[in-house]
Amino acid sequence: MKHLLPLLGLLLPLGVAAQNPTPHPLTARDLQQLRDVKDAHFSPDGQWVTYVVSQADTAADKGNADVWMARYDGTRNLRVTTSPDNETAPRFSPDGLYLSFLSSRGEGEEGHAQLWLLNRNGGEAEKVTKLKGSVSDYVWAPDGKRLALIIRDADPDSLTAVQKAKKKTPPVIVVDRFQFKQDVDGYLNKQRQHLYVFDVAARKLSKLTSGVYDEFAPSWSPDGKQLVFVSKRGEDPDRHDNFDLYAIDATPGAQPRQLTTTDVADSAPSNWSGRPVWSPDGKQIAFVEGAPKEQLVYGLHQLAVIPATGGTPKLLTSGLDRNTLKPQWAKDGKSIYFLLEDDRAQVLARVPATGGKVERVLDGKREISEFEVGPKGQVVVVNSEPLLPKEVFGFEKKALRPLSKQNDAWLKTVQLGAVEPIQGKSNDGTLVSGFLVKPVGYQAGQKYPTVLRIHGGPVSQFAYSFAPEWQVLAAHGYAVVASNPRGSSGRGLEYCRAIYADWGNKDSEDALSVVDYAVQQGIADPARLGVGGWSYGGILTDHLIARDKRFKAATSGAGIANVLAGYGTDQYIRDYETELGTPWDHTDVWMRISYPFFHAGQISTPTLFLCGEKDFNVPLLNTEQMYQALQSLKVPTQLIIYPGQFHGISKPSYVKDRYDRYLAWYDKYLKASGATAGGQ
């Protein structure tokens, strides 16, 4: 059982480099000491900020997340939890009495997250929900006496510990849903997640919603009488992505009232749009409105407000050809803060609540992943930059002030490659943004083996943030070029949707343009070029090696080359049928975007294929097909399967293994005589 330090306990050091050793080039092992920082929230008095720190537990070979607190004035940093289990989602109660968090501690390896409360007056944390299901989200009511919980039903097909001990035969899996697969969750049954209210004093749980729907992202009205939440309803929610806002009185038996009625996705949870939020006077709700359904993930997400009683939403950023995320009201209710995604950046912005000019409050070459407006109008952000891992900062007087400082000592022990923003020009004249990372120890006038890395998504972007993968390669003597080809976000709607039903065409040319740039600058050795990516990055890697002979080595992770094989075997059935049509009616489209598989005979690039065994996002069979094709063609290849892993590789030893294999594969084919070797 894990113990907690008293909330105002000893000040813990963040790690001190022994004897201030000479910094060395970054290794994959160094990355196991890197700390990920997220989920920053103010205390009610604005004096403290709580946040989560995640790090690899190499002894247990798993990740570990703990709750920390920092004084907003920057004078103290406290570690609140110390167990081998994960504690996430820390929140102060509005009355300041409790610090709450979610944890599966004591629940076993496959335990479900429960709600825990730590009384700030002292004592041990208490597990206050003991559910067969799992708490996935929660928010405090304004009075501090209740919480709204989103609870996922218990899996009816799972075995109890007693059943497992008796080696009971697993139940038959019965499938009858349109979308029947989901990464991590596996085969989907009748499990749903619903909205509940928890009375803190009585320790009583009351259910508010039910049915064959899932609820997400609850938010309390300022008077504590109502909740707004997000849900996808209709005759069969599996067949569409039309999320809407609903309001409900916070009393058992109340019926939800639908607030938004368009066929676009409002505050869709898969789009990281953030929860809908009430204005301070309770008259309006701010949210992120999605794009028309036919635009799928390529469409813009725009900031909107709607009367709390329902009606016609008003778009506040309709003239802004960029995505908006995570709105929060200013304390006076006159404006709304939000995150603005732009070319390689994500910054803090603000717009009047009635509409008007968008103001960039905290701009620059950075990626702000989270922020919160404090009780006195102060702001805290989670900020990353190319040479700075994510950290918590206070923002006041137009300046950032460090609060978490979790990676300060670590940064003093490693050498990093310089990161420069660049632009290439594609074949049709389109400017393509990206980055060039110079190898550690770079010497002007020398050409280096160079690796093109491609991001997943495809609707995503390489940003002005710390990229561990780039730095491992740079420390090993490689220059790295990273591209945001068409299909990437941050450059507007048309740039993003340019690859709609046309994967691997324009974006291949775009990705190559940044390689050409690095060659023209005299940094990249054109005879020693490599390429690689994960997910859509793996897809585009397969396209590039089938279309272009310049690459001497490739690493393709969790991709798909024969898209026909994806139909019914992965989780994207709605996307496929909307964007591509059905394979039997639009075979030409499916064949066109499956170019790498049906032109595998053109591939000569030695390629390392990798995937998680249990990946239902882009399943292993897709990786196996390309591996088998290259084996048949006698092209040097290897297949790496990570047991028990999903689309994202999370086990620390496997994460390190993947980096090491990247380096070994690129070294084998790119580091010919005369190559510059970095430290490792």
C-alpha positions as CSV (number, residue, x, y, z in Angstrom):
1,M,0.0,0.0,0.0
2,K,1.3,3.3,-0.9
3,H,1.7,6.2,1.5
4,L,1.3,9.9,1.0
5,L,3.5,12.6,2.3
6,P,1.7,15.2,4.3
7,L,0.4,17.8,1.9
8,L,2.6,20.5,3.4
9,G,5.5,18.1,4.0
10,L,9.1,18.2,3.2
11,L,10.5,20.0,0.2
12,L,11.8,17.4,-2.1
13,P,14.7,18.0,-4.5
14,L,14.0,17.5,-8.2
15,G,17.2,15.6,-8.7
16,V,20.7,16.9,-8.5
17,A,23.4,15.8,-11.0
18,A,26.2,14.2,-9.0
19,Q,29.2,16.5,-9.0
20,N,27.8,18.4,-12.1
21,P,29.2,15.8,-14.6
22,T,30.1,17.0,-18.1
23,P,27.1,16.9,-20.3
24,H,27.1,13.9,-22.7
25,P,25.2,13.2,-26.0
26,L,21.7,12.0,-25.2
27,T,21.0,8.2,-25.2
28,A,17.9,6.2,-25.2
29,R,18.6,5.3,-21.6
30,D,18.7,9.0,-20.7
31,L,15.1,9.3,-21.9
32,Q,14.0,6.9,-19.2
33,Q,14.9,9.7,-16.7
34,L,12.9,12.3,-18.6
35,R,9.8,13.5,-16.7
36,D,6.6,14.3,-18.4
37,V,4.6,17.1,-16.8
38,K,0.9,17.8,-17.4
39,D,-2.5,18.6,-15.8
40,A,-1.8,21.8,-14.0
41,H,-4.6,23.3,-11.8
42,F,-4.9,26.1,-9.2
43,S,-5.9,25.8,-5.6
44,P,-8.9,28.0,-4.7
45,D,-6.8,30.7,-3.1
46,G,-4.5,30.8,-6.1
47,Q,-1.4,30.1,-4.0
48,W,-0.7,26.6,-5.2
49,V,-0.7,24.7,-8.5
50,T,-1.1,20.9,-8.6
51,Y,0.2,18.9,-11.5
52,V,1.2,15.3,-12.6
53,V,4.7,14.0,-13.2
54,S,5.1,10.8,-15.2
55,Q,8.4,8.9,-15.5
56,A,9.5,5.4,-16.4
57,D,9.9,3.0,-13.5
58,T,12.7,0.9,-15.0
59,A,12.7,-1.6,-12.1
60,A,9.0,-2.5,-12.5
61,D,9.2,-1.8,-16.3
62,K,6.1,0.4,-16.3
63,G,5.2,4.0,-16.2
64,N,4.5,5.8,-12.9
65,A,2.6,9.0,-12.4
66,D,2.5,11.0,-9.2
67,V,0.9,14.2,-8.0
68,W,3.0,17.3,-7.2
69,M,2.3,20.8,-6.0
70,A,4.2,24.0,-6.6
71,R,3.6,27.4,-4.9
72,Y,2.5,29.9,-7.5
73,D,5.2,32.3,-6.3
74,G,7.8,29.6,-7.2
75,T,9.3,29.2,-3.8
76,R,8.3,25.5,-3.1
77,N,7.8,22.3,-4.9
78,L,6.2,19.3,-3.1
79,R,5.7,15.7,-4.2
80,V,2.4,14.6,-2.8
81,T,2.1,10.9,-3.7
82,T,4.9,8.4,-3.8
83,S,3.4,5.0,-4.6
84,P,4.3,2.6,-7.5
85,D,0.7,3.1,-8.8
86,N,-0.5,5.9,-11.0
87,E,-2.2,9.0,-9.5
88,T,-3.7,11.3,-12.1
89,A,-6.2,14.2,-12.5
90,P,-5.5,16.0,-9.2
91,R,-8.0,18.7,-8.3
92,F,-8.5,21.0,-5.3
93,S,-12.1,21.1,-3.9
94,P,-13.6,24.6,-4.3
95,D,-13.6,25.0,-0.5
96,G,-9.9,24.1,-0.3
97,L,-10.6,21.2,2.1
98,Y,-9.6,18.3,-0.2
99,L,-7.1,17.4,-2.9
100,S,-8.7,14.7,-5.1
101,F,-7.2,12.4,-7.6
102,L,-7.8,9.2,-9.6
103,S,-5.8,6.0,-8.9
104,S,-6.1,2.3,-9.3
105,R,-3.8,1.6,-6.4
106,G,-4.7,-1.6,-4.5
107,E,-6.8,-2.7,-7.4
108,G,-4.3,-5.1,-8.9
109,E,-2.6,-5.0,-12.3
110,E,-5.8,-4.6,-14.2
111,G,-7.5,-2.4,-11.6
112,H,-10.0,0.3,-12.4
113,A,-9.4,4.0,-11.5
114,Q,-11.2,5.1,-8.4
115,L,-11.7,8.5,-6.8
116,W,-9.5,9.3,-3.8
117,L,-9.7,12.3,-1.4
118,L,-6.9,13.7,0.7
119,N,-8.0,15.9,3.5
120,R,-5.7,18.9,3.6
121,N,-6.0,19.1,7.4
122,G,-4.0,15.8,7.6
123,G,-4.4,12.1,7.4
124,E,-4.2,9.4,4.7
125,A,-5.9,9.6,1.4
126,E,-9.2,7.8,1.3
127,K,-10.6,5.8,-1.6
128,V,-14.2,7.0,-1.7
129,T,-15.5,5.0,-4.7
130,K,-15.3,1.3,-4.7
131,L,-16.7,0.5,-8.1
132,K,-16.6,-2.5,-10.4
133,G,-16.3,0.0,-13.2
134,S,-13.8,2.8,-13.5
135,V,-13.9,6.6,-13.0
136,S,-12.7,8.2,-16.3
137,D,-13.4,11.9,-15.5
138,Y,-14.7,14.1,-12.7
139,V,-15.3,17.7,-11.7
140,W,-16.1,19.4,-8.4
141,A,-19.4,21.2,-7.8
142,P,-19.0,24.9,-6.9
143,D,-20.1,24.2,-3.3
144,G,-17.4,21.6,-2.7
145,K,-19.9,19.1,-1.4
146,R,-20.5,17.1,-4.6
147,L,-18.6,15.9,-7.6
148,A,-19.8,14.9,-11.1
149,L,-18.3,11.6,-12.2
150,I,-18.1,9.9,-15.5
151,I,-18.0,6.2,-14.7
152,R,-17.4,3.4,-17.2
153,D,-19.4,0.2,-16.7
154,A,-17.7,-2.9,-15.5
155,D,-16.8,-5.2,-18.4
156,P,-19.3,-8.1,-18.3
157,D,-16.9,-10.3,-20.2
158,S,-13.9,-9.9,-17.8
159,L,-12.9,-12.5,-15.4
160,T,-12.6,-11.8,-11.6
161,A,-9.5,-12.7,-9.8
162,V,-11.2,-15.7,-8.3
163,Q,-12.3,-16.9,-11.7
164,K,-8.8,-16.4,-13.1
165,A,-7.4,-18.4,-10.1
166,K,-9.7,-21.2,-11.0
167,K,-8.6,-20.9,-14.6
168,K,-12.2,-20.6,-15.8
169,T,-12.6,-20.7,-19.5
170,P,-13.1,-17.1,-20.8
171,P,-16.6,-16.4,-22.0
172,V,-17.4,-16.4,-25.7
173,I,-17.1,-12.9,-27.3
174,V,-20.4,-11.9,-28.9
175,V,-20.2,-9.0,-31.4
176,D,-23.3,-7.1,-32.7
177,R,-22.1,-3.5,-32.9
178,F,-21.3,-1.5,-36.1
179,Q,-18.1,-0.3,-34.6
180,F,-16.9,-3.3,-32.7
181,K,-13.2,-2.6,-32.2
182,Q,-11.2,0.1,-30.4
183,D,-7.5,0.3,-29.5
184,V,-6.8,-0.5,-25.9
185,D,-10.5,-1.4,-25.2
186,G,-10.4,-4.3,-27.7
187,Y,-13.6,-5.8,-28.8
188,L,-16.5,-3.5,-27.9
189,N,-19.4,-5.0,-26.0
190,K,-22.3,-3.2,-24.3
191,Q,-20.1,-1.3,-21.8
192,R,-20.9,2.4,-21.7
193,Q,-19.9,5.4,-19.5
194,H,-22.4,7.5,-17.7
195,L,-22.8,10.6,-15.6
196,Y,-23.1,10.4,-11.8
197,V,-23.2,12.8,-8.8
198,F,-21.2,11.9,-5.7
199,D,-22.2,13.4,-2.3
200,V,-18.9,13.8,-0.4
201,A,-20.3,13.9,3.2
202,A,-22.7,11.0,2.7
203,R,-20.3,9.1,0.4
204,K,-23.4,8.5,-1.8
205,L,-23.4,8.0,-5.6
206,S,-26.4,8.9,-7.7
207,K,-26.8,8.0,-11.4
208,L,-28.0,10.8,-13.7
209,T,-27.8,9.2,-17.2
210,S,-28.3,5.8,-18.8
211,G,-28.8,4.1,-22.1
212,V,-26.7,2.9,-25.0
213,Y,-24.7,6.2,-25.1
214,D,-21.5,7.5,-23.6
215,E,-21.2,10.7,-21.8
216,F,-18.1,12.9,-21.6
217,A,-16.6,16.2,-20.3
218,P,-19.1,17.3,-17.6
219,S,-19.1,20.9,-16.4
220,W,-21.1,22.5,-13.5
221,S,-23.2,25.6,-13.8
222,P,-22.0,28.4,-11.5
223,D,-25.0,27.9,-9.1
224,G,-24.3,24.1,-8.9
225,K,-27.8,23.2,-10.1
226,Q,-27.1,21.9,-13.6
227,L,-24.4,20.1,-15.5
228,V,-23.6,20.3,-19.2
229,F,-22.0,17.3,-20.8
230,V,-21.1,15.9,-24.3
231,S,-22.8,12.8,-25.8
232,K,-23.3,11.1,-29.1
233,R,-26.8,9.9,-29.4
234,G,-29.4,9.0,-32.1
235,E,-30.6,5.7,-33.4
236,D,-27.2,4.1,-33.5
237,P,-24.3,6.2,-32.1
238,D,-21.8,3.8,-33.6
239,R,-22.6,5.0,-37.1
240,H,-21.9,8.7,-36.8
241,D,-19.6,11.2,-35.0
242,N,-22.2,13.9,-34.2
243,F,-21.5,14.8,-30.6
244,D,-23.8,17.3,-29.0
245,L,-24.1,19.3,-25.8
246,Y,-26.7,18.3,-23.3
247,A,-27.7,19.9,-20.0
248,I,-29.3,18.1,-17.0
249,D,-30.4,19.1,-13.5
250,A,-28.0,17.5,-11.0
251,T,-30.8,15.5,-9.4
252,P,-31.7,11.8,-9.9
253,G,-34.5,11.3,-12.4
254,A,-33.8,14.5,-14.3
255,Q,-34.0,14.3,-18.1
256,P,-31.2,15.6,-20.3
257,R,-32.0,18.6,-22.6
258,Q,-30.2,18.8,-25.9
259,L,-28.6,22.1,-26.4
260,T,-26.9,21.8,-29.8
261,T,-28.7,20.3,-32.8
262,T,-26.5,20.6,-35.8
263,D,-24.9,17.6,-37.5
264,V,-21.3,18.7,-36.6
265,A,-19.3,17.4,-33.7
266,D,-19.5,19.7,-30.7
267,S,-16.7,19.3,-28.1
268,A,-15.9,15.9,-29.5
269,P,-13.7,14.1,-27.0
270,S,-11.5,12.5,-29.7
271,N,-10.5,16.0,-31.0
272,W,-8.9,17.2,-27.7
273,S,-11.3,20.2,-27.8
274,G,-11.8,20.4,-24.0
275,R,-14.9,20.4,-21.9
276,P,-17.7,22.9,-22.5
277,V,-17.7,25.7,-19.9
278,W,-20.3,28.0,-18.4
279,S,-19.9,31.7,-18.3
280,P,-19.5,33.2,-14.8
281,D,-23.1,34.5,-14.9
282,G,-24.4,31.1,-16.0
283,K,-26.1,32.5,-19.1
284,Q,-23.8,31.1,-21.8
285,I,-21.7,28.0,-22.5
286,A,-18.5,28.1,-24.5
287,F,-17.4,25.1,-26.5
288,V,-15.5,24.0,-29.6
289,E,-17.7,23.3,-32.6
290,G,-16.4,20.7,-35.0
291,A,-16.5,20.7,-38.8
292,P,-19.2,19.3,-41.1
293,K,-19.3,15.5,-40.9
294,E,-18.0,14.9,-44.4
295,Q,-14.7,16.8,-43.5
296,L,-14.0,14.3,-40.8
297,V,-10.8,15.0,-38.9
298,Y,-9.6,17.4,-41.6
299,G,-12.1,20.1,-40.6
300,L,-11.5,23.1,-38.4
301,H,-12.5,23.3,-34.8
302,Q,-13.9,26.7,-34.0
303,L,-14.7,28.5,-30.7
304,A,-18.5,29.0,-30.2
305,V,-20.9,30.1,-27.5
306,I,-24.5,29.1,-27.0
307,P,-27.2,30.3,-24.6
308,A,-27.4,28.0,-21.6
309,T,-31.0,27.3,-22.4
310,G,-30.1,26.2,-26.0
311,G,-30.5,28.0,-29.3
312,T,-28.3,28.9,-32.2
313,P,-24.5,28.8,-31.5
314,K,-22.5,31.9,-32.3
315,L,-19.0,31.3,-33.8
316,L,-16.4,33.6,-32.3
317,T,-13.5,32.5,-34.6
318,S,-15.3,32.0,-37.9
319,G,-12.8,34.2,-39.7
320,L,-9.8,32.4,-38.3
321,D,-8.5,29.6,-40.5
322,R,-6.9,27.7,-37.6
323,N,-8.0,25.2,-34.9
324,T,-9.0,26.3,-31.4
325,L,-8.9,24.2,-28.3
326,K,-9.8,24.1,-24.6
327,P,-11.8,27.3,-24.0
328,Q,-12.0,29.0,-20.5
329,W,-13.9,32.1,-19.5
330,A,-12.1,35.2,-18.1
331,K,-13.2,35.8,-14.5
332,D,-15.2,38.9,-15.5
333,G,-17.0,37.0,-18.2
334,K,-16.1,39.5,-20.9
335,S,-13.7,37.3,-22.9
336,I,-12.7,33.7,-23.5
337,Y,-9.2,32.3,-23.4
338,F,-8.3,29.4,-25.6
339,L,-5.4,27.6,-27.3
340,L,-4.8,28.5,-30.9
341,E,-3.0,26.1,-33.2
342,D,-0.9,27.8,-35.8
343,D,2.0,26.8,-38.1
344,R,4.2,24.6,-35.8
345,A,3.0,26.5,-32.7
346,Q,0.2,26.3,-30.2
347,V,-0.3,29.5,-28.2
348,L,-2.6,31.2,-25.7
349,A,-5.2,33.5,-27.2
350,R,-8.3,35.4,-26.2
351,V,-11.4,36.8,-27.9
352,P,-14.3,39.0,-26.6
353,A,-17.3,36.9,-25.6
354,T,-19.4,38.9,-28.0
355,G,-17.0,38.3,-30.8
356,G,-14.2,40.5,-32.3
357,K,-10.5,40.5,-32.7
358,V,-8.5,37.5,-31.5
359,E,-5.6,38.6,-29.3
360,R,-2.5,36.4,-28.9
361,V,-1.9,36.6,-25.2
362,L,1.2,34.3,-25.1
363,D,2.6,33.9,-28.5
364,G,6.0,32.6,-29.8
365,K,7.8,29.5,-31.0
366,R,6.3,27.2,-28.4
367,E,3.6,24.6,-27.8
368,I,1.2,25.3,-24.9
369,S,-0.6,22.0,-24.2
370,E,-2.7,23.3,-21.3
371,F,-3.6,26.4,-19.3
372,E,-5.8,27.5,-16.5
373,V,-7.1,30.9,-15.4
374,G,-6.7,31.3,-11.7
375,P,-9.1,32.7,-9.1
376,K,-7.4,36.2,-9.3
377,G,-7.1,36.2,-13.0
378,Q,-3.5,34.8,-13.0
379,V,-2.6,32.2,-15.6
380,V,-0.7,28.9,-15.4
381,V,0.4,27.1,-18.6
382,V,2.1,23.8,-19.5
383,N,4.7,24.9,-22.0
384,S,7.3,23.2,-24.2
385,E,9.9,24.5,-26.6
386,P,12.3,22.7,-28.9
387,L,15.0,22.4,-26.3
388,L,12.7,22.4,-23.3
389,P,10.5,19.4,-22.2
390,K,7.0,20.2,-20.9
391,E,7.0,22.2,-17.6
392,V,4.5,24.3,-15.6
393,F,4.9,28.1,-15.8
394,G,3.2,31.0,-14.2
395,F,2.3,33.7,-16.7
396,E,2.0,37.3,-15.6
397,K,3.2,40.7,-16.8
398,K,3.6,39.1,-20.3
399,A,6.4,36.8,-19.0
400,L,6.7,33.2,-18.1
401,R,8.0,32.1,-14.6
402,P,9.0,28.5,-14.1
403,L,7.2,26.6,-11.4
404,S,7.6,22.8,-11.8
405,K,11.3,22.7,-12.9
406,Q,11.2,18.9,-13.1
407,N,13.7,18.5,-15.9
408,D,16.2,21.3,-15.0
409,A,18.8,19.0,-13.5
410,W,18.3,16.4,-16.3
411,L,18.9,19.0,-19.0
412,K,22.3,19.9,-17.4
413,T,23.5,16.3,-18.0
414,V,22.8,15.9,-21.7
415,Q,23.8,17.6,-25.0
416,L,21.1,18.4,-27.5
417,G,21.1,19.1,-31.2
418,A,20.2,22.6,-32.3
419,V,16.7,22.8,-33.8
420,E,15.9,25.2,-36.6
421,P,12.6,26.0,-38.3
422,I,12.8,25.5,-42.0
423,Q,10.5,25.6,-45.1
424,G,10.8,23.6,-48.3
425,K,9.0,24.1,-51.6
426,S,6.9,21.2,-53.0
427,N,6.7,20.4,-56.7
428,D,3.6,22.6,-57.2
429,G,5.2,25.5,-55.3
430,T,3.4,24.9,-52.0
431,L,5.6,26.0,-49.0
432,V,6.1,23.1,-46.5
433,S,7.0,23.9,-42.9
434,G,9.3,21.7,-40.9
435,F,12.4,21.5,-38.7
436,L,16.1,20.7,-39.1
437,V,17.9,19.3,-36.2
438,K,21.7,19.5,-36.4
439,P,23.7,16.6,-35.0
440,V,25.5,17.1,-31.7
441,G,29.0,18.4,-32.5
442,Y,27.9,19.7,-35.8
443,Q,30.7,21.3,-37.9
444,A,29.8,23.7,-40.7
445,G,30.7,22.5,-44.2
446,Q,30.4,18.8,-43.3
447,K,27.7,16.5,-44.7
448,Y,25.9,14.2,-42.4
449,P,23.7,11.1,-42.7
450,T,20.2,12.4,-42.4
451,V,16.9,10.9,-41.4
452,L,13.5,12.3,-42.4
453,R,10.9,11.7,-39.7
454,I,7.2,11.9,-40.4
455,H,4.4,12.5,-37.8
456,G,1.2,10.5,-37.4
457,G,-2.3,11.6,-37.7
458,P,-2.2,12.6,-40.5
459,V,-4.0,15.6,-38.9
460,S,-1.4,16.6,-36.5
461,Q,1.8,18.7,-36.7
462,F,5.4,18.7,-35.6
463,A,5.5,21.7,-33.2
464,Y,7.9,24.0,-31.4
465,S,8.2,21.4,-28.6
466,F,10.7,19.0,-27.3
467,A,11.0,15.9,-29.5
468,P,13.0,13.1,-27.8
469,E,13.2,11.0,-30.9
470,W,14.9,13.8,-32.9
471,Q,17.4,14.3,-30.1
472,V,18.4,10.6,-29.8
473,L,19.2,10.6,-33.5
474,A,21.0,13.9,-33.4
475,A,23.1,12.7,-30.5
476,H,24.1,9.6,-32.5
477,G,25.5,11.7,-35.3
478,Y,22.5,12.2,-37.6
479,A,20.9,15.3,-38.9
480,V,17.1,15.1,-38.7
481,V,14.6,16.7,-40.9
482,A,10.9,16.8,-39.8
483,S,8.1,17.7,-42.2
484,N,4.5,19.0,-41.8
485,P,3.2,18.0,-45.3
486,R,-0.3,18.6,-46.5
487,G,-2.7,16.8,-44.3
488,S,-1.0,18.4,-41.3
489,S,-3.0,20.8,-39.1
490,G,-1.8,24.3,-38.2
491,R,-1.9,25.6,-41.8
492,G,-5.7,26.0,-42.3
493,L,-8.5,23.9,-43.8
494,E,-7.4,23.6,-47.4
495,Y,-3.9,22.6,-46.5
496,C,-5.2,20.0,-44.1
497,R,-7.8,18.5,-46.4
498,A,-5.6,18.4,-49.5
499,I,-5.0,14.7,-49.0
500,Y,-8.7,13.8,-48.6
501,A,-9.0,10.3,-50.2
502,D,-5.6,10.9,-51.7
503,W,-3.1,9.7,-49.2
504,G,0.6,9.5,-50.2
505,N,0.4,11.8,-53.2
506,K,0.8,15.5,-52.5
507,D,2.1,14.7,-49.0
508,S,4.9,12.5,-50.3
509,E,6.1,15.4,-52.5
510,D,5.8,17.8,-49.5
511,A,7.8,15.5,-47.2
512,L,10.6,15.2,-49.8
513,S,10.8,19.0,-50.1
514,V,12.4,19.4,-46.6
515,V,14.9,16.7,-47.5
516,D,15.8,18.6,-50.6
517,Y,16.2,21.7,-48.5
518,A,18.7,20.0,-46.1
519,V,20.6,18.7,-49.1
520,Q,20.8,22.1,-50.7
521,Q,22.1,23.6,-47.4
522,G,25.0,21.2,-47.6
523,I,24.0,19.5,-44.3
524,A,22.3,16.3,-45.5
525,D,24.4,13.8,-47.4
526,P,22.2,12.8,-50.4
527,A,23.9,9.4,-50.5
528,R,23.0,8.6,-46.9
529,L,19.3,9.4,-46.4
530,G,16.9,7.5,-44.1
531,V,13.2,7.9,-43.4
532,G,10.7,6.7,-40.8
533,G,7.6,7.3,-38.9
534,W,4.8,5.8,-36.8
535,S,1.1,5.4,-37.6
536,Y,0.3,7.7,-40.5
537,G,4.1,8.3,-40.4
538,G,4.5,4.6,-41.2
539,I,1.9,4.9,-44.0
540,L,3.7,7.8,-45.6
541,T,7.1,6.0,-45.1
542,D,5.7,3.1,-47.1
543,H,4.6,5.5,-49.9
544,L,7.9,7.2,-50.0
545,I,10.0,4.1,-50.4
546,A,7.6,2.8,-53.1
547,R,7.7,6.1,-55.0
548,D,11.4,7.2,-54.5
549,K,14.7,5.5,-54.5
550,R,16.8,8.0,-52.6
551,F,16.4,6.4,-49.1
552,K,18.9,3.8,-48.1
553,A,17.1,2.8,-44.9
554,A,13.6,3.1,-43.5
555,T,11.7,2.3,-40.3
556,S,8.0,1.9,-40.7
557,G,5.9,1.7,-37.5
558,A,2.3,0.7,-37.1
559,G,1.3,1.6,-40.7
560,I,-0.9,0.2,-43.4
561,A,0.0,-0.1,-47.1
562,N,-2.9,-2.3,-48.3
563,V,-5.8,-0.2,-47.0
564,L,-8.3,-2.8,-48.2
565,A,-7.0,-5.0,-45.3
566,G,-8.0,-2.3,-42.8
567,Y,-11.7,-2.5,-43.6
568,G,-13.3,-4.4,-40.7
569,T,-10.0,-5.1,-38.9
570,D,-9.3,-1.7,-37.4
571,Q,-11.3,1.0,-35.6
572,Y,-11.8,3.4,-38.5
573,I,-15.0,2.1,-40.2
574,R,-16.9,5.4,-40.1
575,D,-13.9,7.3,-41.5
576,Y,-13.3,4.8,-44.3
577,E,-16.9,4.8,-45.5
578,T,-17.2,8.6,-45.3
579,E,-13.8,9.5,-46.9
580,L,-13.2,6.5,-49.3
581,G,-16.7,5.0,-49.8
582,T,-17.2,1.2,-49.5
583,P,-14.5,-1.0,-51.1
584,W,-17.0,-2.7,-53.3
585,D,-18.4,0.6,-54.7
586,H,-15.2,2.6,-54.9
587,T,-12.5,0.0,-55.4
588,D,-10.4,2.4,-57.5
589,V,-10.1,4.8,-54.6
590,W,-9.0,2.0,-52.2
591,M,-6.5,0.7,-54.7
592,R,-5.1,4.2,-55.3
593,I,-4.3,4.9,-51.7
594,S,-2.9,1.3,-51.3
595,Y,-0.1,2.2,-53.7
596,P,2.8,0.9,-51.6
597,F,1.4,-2.6,-51.3
598,F,0.4,-3.0,-54.9
599,H,3.7,-1.4,-56.1
600,A,5.9,-3.2,-53.5
601,G,8.0,-4.5,-56.4
602,Q,9.4,-1.0,-56.8
603,I,10.8,-1.0,-53.2
604,S,14.5,-1.6,-52.7
605,T,15.0,0.3,-49.4
606,P,16.0,-1.9,-46.5
607,T,13.1,-1.5,-44.1
608,L,12.5,-2.3,-40.4
609,F,8.8,-2.8,-39.6
610,L,7.5,-2.5,-36.0
611,C,4.1,-2.7,-34.3
612,G,2.3,-3.5,-31.1
613,E,0.9,-7.0,-30.8
614,K,-2.5,-5.8,-29.6
615,D,-2.8,-2.7,-31.8
616,F,-6.5,-2.3,-32.9
617,N,-5.8,1.2,-34.2
618,V,-3.6,0.1,-37.1
619,P,-3.4,-3.6,-36.5
620,L,-0.3,-5.8,-36.7
621,L,-1.6,-7.6,-39.8
622,N,-1.0,-4.5,-41.9
623,T,2.7,-4.4,-40.8
624,E,3.0,-8.1,-41.4
625,Q,1.8,-7.8,-45.0
626,M,4.5,-5.3,-45.9
627,Y,7.1,-7.3,-44.1
628,Q,6.0,-10.4,-46.0
629,A,6.1,-8.5,-49.3
630,L,9.7,-7.4,-48.8
631,Q,10.7,-10.8,-47.7
632,S,9.2,-12.2,-50.9
633,L,11.2,-9.6,-52.9
634,K,14.4,-10.4,-50.9
635,V,14.7,-6.8,-49.8
636,P,16.5,-6.6,-46.4
637,T,13.8,-6.4,-43.8
638,Q,12.9,-7.3,-40.2
639,L,9.7,-7.4,-38.2
640,I,9.6,-6.3,-34.6
641,I,6.5,-7.1,-32.6
642,Y,6.0,-5.7,-29.1
643,P,4.0,-8.2,-27.0
644,G,1.0,-6.8,-25.2
645,Q,1.4,-3.3,-26.6
646,F,-1.3,-1.3,-28.3
647,H,-0.9,1.5,-30.9
648,G,1.3,3.5,-28.5
649,I,4.3,1.6,-27.1
650,S,4.3,2.3,-23.4
651,K,6.4,-0.3,-21.6
652,P,9.7,1.5,-20.8
653,S,12.0,-1.4,-21.9
654,Y,10.1,-1.6,-25.2
655,V,10.3,2.2,-25.7
656,K,14.1,2.0,-25.2
657,D,14.3,-1.0,-27.5
658,R,12.5,0.8,-30.3
659,Y,15.0,3.7,-30.1
660,D,17.9,1.3,-30.0
661,R,16.6,-0.6,-33.0
662,Y,16.1,2.6,-35.0
663,L,19.7,3.6,-34.4
664,A,21.0,0.1,-35.2
665,W,19.1,-0.1,-38.5
666,Y,20.0,3.4,-39.6
667,D,23.7,2.8,-38.6
668,K,23.8,-0.4,-40.6
669,Y,22.7,1.2,-43.9
670,L,23.6,4.9,-43.5
671,K,26.9,5.0,-41.6
672,A,29.3,4.1,-44.4
673,S,33.0,5.0,-44.1
674,G,33.4,8.7,-43.5
675,A,30.1,9.0,-41.6
676,T,30.3,11.3,-38.6
677,A,29.6,9.3,-35.5
678,G,28.0,11.0,-32.5
679,G,28.2,9.8,-28.9
680,Q,26.1,7.0,-27.7
